[in-house]
Amino acid sequence: MNAASVAQLVAVSKRRGKVQALDGVDMALQRGEVYALLGPNGAGKTTAISLLLGLLQPDAGEAFLFGQPPQSLAARRRIGVMLQSAGLPDALSVAELIAQVRSYYPQPRSLADVSMLAGIESLLPSRYARLSGGQQRRVQFALALCGRPELLFLDEPTVGMDTASREQFWKTIRELVGEGCAVVLTTHYLEEAEALADRVGVLANGRLAFEGSIEAIRARVSQRQIRCISSLTAQQVQNFPQVNSVSRDGEWLSVLTPQPEPVLRQLLAADSGLRELEVRRAGLAEALNSITGVAA
């Protein structure tokens, strides 16, 4: 056990039915950092979080929260949790839900503070059942903040949120991390991981296939991405030498290649009307594909 870690898995293995969900995973989260846990469906992300929350017991190895077993009440009072399914009473108003959750803690955040951080001031009188999916996620985030958590578990937190709500969420996370709160984040929105994470852990087939910074994970990919507006078809460009893959989104072409220079010359020669040309390092999605061998 690392005494400086707020959450830790030590050589943890766990089977779920016939599936080896985790196989000898070591993971540690430090105070004041965002740790994005990524990987394809079935990689073991939910199992890892369930072990850290004490919802499951490891078959081998150990899990710790603040150096204690995750089932410890003292440890659990220091965390906030936002899972994909909440199961909240529909009949209560948002203000009543927050009051109920605040009552569980000896020194909770005020109603005004919680609602401001989550951006839900206008929703306080509303019945929870009448809210949209994105609004309900914002309320669930507010509930996770009630106890002044030192560690937040956020499982796909912004699903259903509109752009403005997502930006408000990101802003609040950065504020909380600046105050020393740690965050475990799982998300399928890779731009969210890129925007927030200090470190990334990539699970694949129950093993921690990679752990490091966003820049370190990108460096694992030697490919470059060429984007442009072109009248060429994807099939035409796919036939160019040194092209690994081509996709089209409206009028935009996206080309992955380890050697951008010859591909650029061929694109310019084949399409005199080509415009909005840019070349960049392959993104997090391409890096995850490279590490896991499947789409994340």
Secondary structure, DSSP 8 states (H G I E B T S, - for coil): --TTEEEEEEEEEEEETTEEEEEEEEEEEETT-EEEEE-STTSSHHHHHHHHTTSS--SEEEEEETTB-TT-HHHHTTEEEE-S-----TTSBHHHHHHHHHTTSSS---HHHHHHHHT-GGGTTSBGGGS-HHHHHHHHHHHHHTT--SEEEEESTTTT--HHHHHHHHHHHHHHHHTT-EEEEE-S-HHHHHHH-SEEEEEETTEEEEEE-HHHHHHT---EEEEEE-SS-HHHHHTSTT--EEEEETTEEEEEES-HHHHHHHHHHH-TT-EEEEEEE--HHHHHHHHHSS--
